[in-house]
Amino acid sequence: MSVKISKSRIQEIIKEELERIQEEEEKEQKLGTFGTERVTATGAKQKFKKRGEAAVDQADEYTNLERGIVQQLNDVLEQLAIVGEIDSGELRAQLQLIYKRLAKILKIIKAKGKGNDNEQ
């Protein structure tokens, strides 16, 4: 049994696949650049405000326990930034490992279809 596919359909399939691959590469590249983004104090304030607004909008998308876990992690990171030099040395290396592990877990969960597709 032979299957015939038109030239335009083949081009469309290739285009779709290339777009999908490009999106994945961009996501992986973004994940791989941990600790290279510089943010001004004003930029950080604006980002925190947007996150706060998004958190209110997403309040029903995860449980109180999940929200608590996220808040605990955020609190620890903020305290590390205040008391330590998280942008260099051993502390940065440890944070990079944690970040990469979490990014890998997220990728696996999304691939299984169990995660939310909402990204910031």
SVG drawing of the C-alpha trace seen along z (x, -y; Angstrom):
<svg xmlns="http://www.w3.org/2000/svg" viewBox="-10 -51 44 53">
<polyline fill="none" stroke="black" stroke-width="0.4" points="0.0,0.0 1.5,-3.3 0.6,-6.6 0.8,-9.7 1.4,-13.1 1.3,-16.2 4.4,-18.4 2.6,-21.3 1.6,-19.0 5.2,-17.8 6.4,-21.4 3.7,-22.2 4.8,-19.3 8.4,-20.3 7.6,-23.9 5.6,-22.8 8.3,-20.5 11.0,-23.2 8.9,-25.6 8.4,-23.1 12.2,-22.3 13.0,-26.0 10.6,-26.6 12.1,-23.8 15.6,-25.1 14.6,-28.6 13.1,-27.1 16.2,-25.0 18.5,-28.0 16.5,-30.1 16.8,-27.4 20.5,-27.1 21.2,-30.7 20.7,-30.6 22.2,-33.6 23.1,-35.6 20.0,-37.9 20.7,-41.3 17.7,-43.1 17.6,-46.6 15.8,-47.3 13.0,-49.0 12.7,-46.1 12.6,-43.7 9.8,-45.7 7.8,-45.7 8.4,-41.9 7.3,-41.2 4.1,-43.3 3.3,-41.4 3.9,-38.1 1.6,-39.2 -1.1,-40.0 -0.6,-36.7 -0.7,-34.9 -4.1,-36.3 -5.3,-35.3 -3.9,-31.7 -5.0,-31.3 -7.3,-28.4 -4.8,-26.6 -2.8,-25.1 -3.4,-24.2 -2.6,-26.1 0.2,-23.6 1.7,-24.1 1.5,-27.9 3.2,-27.5 6.1,-25.5 6.6,-28.1 6.6,-30.8 9.1,-29.0 11.5,-28.5 11.1,-32.2 11.7,-33.3 14.9,-31.3 16.2,-32.6 15.5,-36.2 17.3,-35.7 20.3,-34.2 20.4,-37.1 20.5,-39.5 23.1,-37.7 25.2,-35.9 26.8,-36.5 24.6,-34.3 26.0,-35.7 29.4,-34.0 31.3,-31.1 30.0,-27.9 26.6,-29.3 26.0,-30.1 27.1,-26.7 24.7,-25.0 21.8,-27.2 22.6,-26.4 22.4,-22.7 19.1,-23.1 17.8,-25.2 18.8,-22.7 17.2,-19.8 13.9,-21.7 13.9,-22.6 14.5,-19.0 11.7,-17.8 9.4,-20.4 10.3,-19.2 9.6,-15.6 6.3,-16.4 5.2,-18.5 6.2,-15.7 4.0,-13.3 1.1,-15.8 0.6,-16.2 1.8,-19.8 0.2,-23.1 1.1,-24.8 1.0,-28.2 4.5,-29.8 5.7,-33.1"/>
</svg>
